[in-house]
């Protein structure tokens, strides 16, 4: 099993990897299908199903789908150009993606939120259609946004999710047990094995430049979030808090009476800064999702800014170790809130961050696995219940607590020798089973939990 670090961590836009980035990616794939089709299309239609329908407006799924059909993609997204495109579309009812003719598309009539028909493959389903000049559908494709910006067609999902067709890799572990066995027999760390796999597929230079860019985008996102205040969009009137907390923490630096637990506020403020940027539709890195995008950057920033002896040369090891753990969770369970609740998002992110921190602080592979297990275990059963379908309440604070749990998990693991009672594989399987048993109203539909017990306006 191989899942690249650049699959786990993708540069994109907020507020949701599954509800914003995924539909935009699906639309881009559909445009490629249209370009390859033997006939000329005249118009476009789209329908959103399941969680994409129920929380689509709050997650800007409609906007993302429209922009994707207009040729926009998450990695190269330009907000100013997007706004200009949407303004022109509102007047003309037509769009012209690169390499395709002028296409009719009226967002009011051609984009349907279908609340009654959930598609069978996944909670996040959508159907994209191309029509001829008579308005008849001549090309249609079902897509599923399965979390973290990953998108599969109906056929790909039925064939066993994503297939791995690249060159063979030297360390193809698909469970934590296999990972530890390979590490022991090879004498390599988890990061070393992951690095060898990445180099085999993409080359050393691509890995070095790519991971440096990922951290740059993550860190820039933290810094923007620490500098901006105001009210977040969406109608809940949630105000940004990271800047105020950060300013207070900076003012307290050097004071003799600062309480030891104040370090928790630093972890939280880094995470909240990211997730406030995400809620505002800013540029983030899926880690492994947008809804959980603040946990891992917060822990890495905590390491660099607050841990004695920390070094930027360890950033790549942190990301590679975290990606290895994230790959195990995704392969054997889920990272999608719509599929398994927030345990699959913030829980997975906390496990990844705990593993990364443990590794760069000198942990053995066994201690790294223990750190991931502790962090994920104590997120089991966590529901996904965003108020009004917005990635704001409780999501922003939840990332801060996920970061604190990650650091605690890494610290506990480092205090031990790697021997522990519950293996990571068992926790991942438990998370999968818990997600399967969880009622749909607690899985990103905003039909249960805080989403219905807190006023939405």
Residue pairs with C-beta under 8 A, 6 or more apart in sequence:
1 164
1 172
1 173
1 174
1 327
1 331
2 164
2 166
2 169
2 172
2 197
2 201
2 327
3 323
3 326
3 327
3 330
3 331
4 198
4 201
4 202
4 323
5 194
5 198
5 207
5 210
5 211
5 214
5 319
5 320
5 323
6 202
6 210
6 214
7 148
7 150
8 148
8 286
8 287
8 288
8 322
8 323
8 326
8 327
8 330
8 352
9 214
9 285
9 286
9 287
9 288
9 319
9 323
10 17
10 21
10 74
10 75
10 148
10 149
10 285
10 286
11 74
11 75
11 213
11 214
11 217
11 283
11 284
11 285
12 20
12 21
12 74
12 75
12 77
12 149
12 283
12 284
12 285
12 286
12 290
13 20
13 21
13 74
13 77
13 281
13 282
13 283
13 284
14 20
14 277
14 278
14 279
14 280
14 281
14 282
14 283
14 284
14 290
14 293
14 391
15 58
15 59
15 60
15 278
15 279
15 280
15 281
15 290
15 291
15 390
15 391
16 22
16 59
16 60
16 61
16 289
16 290
16 291
16 391
17 147
17 148
17 149
17 286
17 288
17 289
17 290
17 291
17 293
18 51
18 124
18 145
18 146
18 147
18 148
18 149
18 289
18 290
18 291
18 336
18 337
18 338
18 444
19 51
19 52
19 55
19 56
19 59
19 60
19 61
19 64
19 124
19 145
20 59
20 60
20 61
20 63
20 64
20 74
20 281
20 290
21 64
21 74
21 149
21 286
21 290
22 124
22 143
22 145
22 146
22 147
22 149
22 150
22 151
23 48
23 52
23 61
23 64
23 65
23 68
23 126
23 143
23 145
24 64
24 65
24 67
24 68
24 72
24 73
24 74
25 68
25 73
25 74
25 145
25 149
25 151
26 65
26 68
26 126
26 128
26 143
26 145
26 151
27 46
27 64
27 65
27 67
27 68
27 69
27 128
28 68
28 71
28 73
29 141
29 143
29 151
29 153
30 69
30 128
30 130
30 141
30 143
31 68
31 69
31 71
31 97
31 99
31 100
33 139
33 141
34 41
34 100
34 130
34 139
35 99
35 100
37 130
37 138
37 139
39 132
39 138
39 139
40 101
40 132
41 100
41 101
41 103
41 130
41 131
41 132
41 138
41 139
42 101
42 103
42 104
42 131
42 132
42 133
43 103
43 104
43 105
43 110
43 130
43 131
43 132
43 135
44 69
44 95
44 103
44 104
44 105
44 110
44 128
44 129
44 130
44 131
45 105
45 110
45 111
45 112
45 128
45 129
45 130
45 131
45 137
46 65
46 69
46 110
46 111
46 112
46 126
46 127
46 128
46 129
47 111
47 112
47 113
47 114
47 126
47 127
47 129
48 56
48 61
48 62
48 65
48 111
48 112
48 113
48 114
48 125
48 126
49 114
49 117
49 118
49 119
49 125
49 126
49 127
50 118
50 119
50 122
50 123
50 124
50 125
50 338
50 445
51 123
51 124
51 338
51 443
51 444
51 445
52 61
52 124
52 125
52 126
52 145
53 113
53 114
53 115
54 115
54 389
54 444
54 445
54 446
54 447
55 61
55 386
55 389
55 444
55 445
55 446
56 62
56 113
56 389
57 113
57 389
58 234
58 386
58 388
58 389
58 390
58 391
58 446
59 389
59 390
59 391
60 281
62 107
62 111
62 113
63 86
65 111
65 126
66 86
66 89
66 105
66 107
66 111
67 77
67 82
67 85
67 86
69 95
69 97
69 103
69 105
69 128
70 85
70 89
70 95
70 97
71 97
71 98
72 78
72 81
72 82
72 85
74 149
77 283
79 281
85 95
89 95
89 105
89 107
90 107
93 104
93 105
93 106
94 102
94 103
94 104
94 105
95 102
95 103
95 105
96 102
96 103
97 103
104 110
104 131
118 125
119 125
119 126
119 127
119 142
119 144
121 142
121 144
121 152
121 154
121 157
121 158
122 144
122 145
122 146
122 157
122 336
122 338
122 339
123 336
123 338
123 339
123 440
123 443
123 444
123 445
124 144
124 145
124 146
124 147
124 336
124 338
124 339
125 142
125 143
125 144
125 145
126 142
126 143
126 144
126 145
127 140
127 141
127 142
127 143
128 140
128 141
128 143
129 137
129 139
129 140
130 137
130 138
130 139
130 140
131 137
131 138
132 138
141 153
141 154
142 153
142 154
143 151
143 152
143 153
143 154
144 151
144 152
144 153
144 154
144 157
145 151
146 152
146 157
146 161
146 334
146 336
146 339
147 288
147 289
147 330
147 334
147 335
147 336
147 337
147 338
147 339
147 344
147 345
148 286
148 288
148 289
148 330
148 335
148 336
149 286
149 289
149 290
150 162
150 330
152 161
152 162
156 162
156 163
166 201
167 200
167 201
168 200
169 196
169 197
169 200
169 201
170 193
170 196
170 197
170 200
171 182
171 186
171 188
171 193
171 194
171 196
171 197
172 197
173 179
173 181
173 182
173 193
173 328
174 328
174 331
174 332
175 328
175 332
175 425
176 328
176 369
176 372
176 423
176 424
176 425
176 428
177 423
177 425
179 190
179 193
179 324
179 328
179 365
179 369
180 365
180 366
180 369
182 188
182 193
183 189
183 190
183 193
183 365
184 365
186 192
186 193
188 196
189 317
189 321
189 359
189 365
190 320
190 321
190 324
190 355
190 359
190 365
190 368
191 316
191 317
191 318
191 320
191 321
191 324
191 359
193 324
194 320
194 321
194 323
194 324
195 207
195 316
195 320
198 207
198 320
199 207
202 210
207 316
208 316
211 315
211 316
211 319
211 320
212 315
212 316
214 285
214 319
215 300
215 315
215 319
217 283
217 284
217 285
218 274
218 284
218 285
218 287
218 296
218 297
218 300
219 297
219 301
220 283
221 273
221 274
221 277
221 282
221 283
221 284
221 285
221 293
221 297
222 270
222 273
222 274
222 297
222 298
222 301
223 273
224 273
224 277
224 282
225 240
225 242
225 243
225 272
225 273
225 274
225 275
225 276
225 277
226 242
226 243
226 246
226 269
226 270
226 273
227 243
228 240
228 243
228 276
228 277
228 280
229 239
229 240
229 243
229 244
230 239
230 240
231 237
231 238
231 239
231 240
232 238
232 239
232 240
232 276
232 279
232 280
232 390
232 392
233 279
233 280
233 281
234 279
234 388
234 390
234 392
235 388
235 390
235 456
235 457
236 387
236 388
236 390
236 392
236 393
236 456
236 457
238 279
238 390
238 392
238 393
238 396
240 276
241 272
241 276
241 396
242 269
242 272
242 273
242 276
243 273
245 265
245 268
245 269
245 272
246 269
246 273
249 262
249 265
249 266
249 269
252 258
252 262
263 302
263 306
264 404
266 302
266 305
266 306
267 298
267 299
267 302
267 400
267 403
267 404
267 407
268 298
268 397
268 400
268 401
268 403
268 404
269 400
270 294
270 297
270 298
270 301
270 302
270 403
271 294
271 295
271 297
271 298
271 399
271 400
271 402
271 403
272 294
272 396
272 397
272 399
272 400
273 294
274 284
274 293
274 294
274 297
274 298
274 399
275 291
275 293
275 294
275 391
275 395
275 396
275 399
276 396
277 283
277 284
278 284
278 290
278 291
278 293
278 294
278 391
279 390
279 391
279 392
279 395
279 396
284 290
284 293
285 293
285 297
286 293
287 293
287 294
287 295
287 296
287 297
287 322
287 349
287 352
288 326
288 329
288 330
288 335
288 345
288 348
288 349
288 352
289 335
289 336
289 337
289 345
289 348
289 349
290 391
291 337
291 342
291 345
291 346
291 384
291 391
291 395
292 342
292 345
292 346
292 348
292 349
292 399
292 402
293 349
293 399
294 396
294 399
294 400
294 402
294 403
295 346
295 349
295 350
295 352
295 353
295 399
295 402
295 403
295 406
296 322
296 349
296 352
296 353
296 356
296 406
298 353
298 399
298 400
298 403
299 353
299 354
299 356
299 357
299 403
299 406
299 407
300 315
300 318
300 319
300 353
300 356
300 357
302 403
302 407
303 310
303 314
303 318
303 357
303 360
303 361
304 310
304 312
304 315
307 361
310 360
314 360
317 356
317 359
317 360
318 356
318 357
318 359
318 360
319 356
321 355
321 356
321 358
321 359
321 360
321 368
322 352
322 353
322 355
322 356
323 352
324 355
325 351
325 352
325 355
325 368
325 372
325 424
326 335
326 348
326 351
326 352
328 424
328 425
328 428
329 335
329 344
329 348
329 351
329 352
329 376
329 428
329 431
330 348
332 425
332 428
332 429
332 432
333 340
333 344
333 428
333 429
333 431
333 432
333 435
334 340
334 344
334 431
334 432
334 435
335 344
335 345
335 348
336 344
336 345
337 344
337 345
337 384
337 443
337 444
338 384
338 443
338 444
338 445
339 435
339 443
340 431
340 432
340 434
340 435
340 436
340 438
340 443
341 381
341 382
341 383
341 384
341 434
341 435
341 438
341 442
341 443
341 444
342 379
342 382
342 383
342 384
342 385
342 395
342 398
343 376
343 379
343 380
343 381
343 382
343 431
343 434
343 435
344 431
344 435
345 384
346 379
346 382
346 398
346 399
346 402
347 375
347 376
347 379
347 380
347 382
347 402
347 431
348 376
349 399
349 402
349 406
350 375
350 376
350 379
350 402
350 403
350 405
350 406
350 409
351 371
351 372
351 373
351 375
351 376
351 379
351 406
351 409
351 424
352 372
353 375
353 402
353 403
353 406
353 407
354 371
354 372
354 374
354 375
354 405
354 406
354 407
354 409
354 410
354 413
355 368
355 369
355 371
355 372
355 375
355 410
357 371
357 406
357 407
357 410
358 367
358 368
358 370
358 371
358 409
358 410
358 413
358 414
359 368
361 410
361 414
362 414
363 371
363 410
363 413
363 414
364 418
365 418
366 417
366 418
366 419
367 413
367 414
367 416
367 417
367 418
368 413
369 418
369 423
369 424
370 412
370 413
370 416
370 418
370 420
370 424
371 409
371 410
371 412
371 413
371 414
372 409
372 424
373 420
373 422
373 423
373 424
373 427
374 408
374 409
374 412
374 413
375 405
375 406
375 409
375 410
376 424
376 427
376 428
376 431
377 422
377 427
378 405
378 409
379 402
379 405
380 427
380 430
380 431
380 434
381 434
381 438
383 438
383 442
383 443
383 448
383 449
384 442
384 443
384 444
385 394
385 442
385 446
385 448
385 449
385 450
385 451
385 452
386 392
386 393
386 394
386 395
386 444
386 446
386 450
386 451
387 393
387 394
387 446
387 450
387 451
387 454
387 456
388 446
388 451
388 456
388 457
389 446
389 451
393 450
393 454
394 450
435 443
439 448
440 447
441 447
441 448
441 449
442 448
442 449
446 452
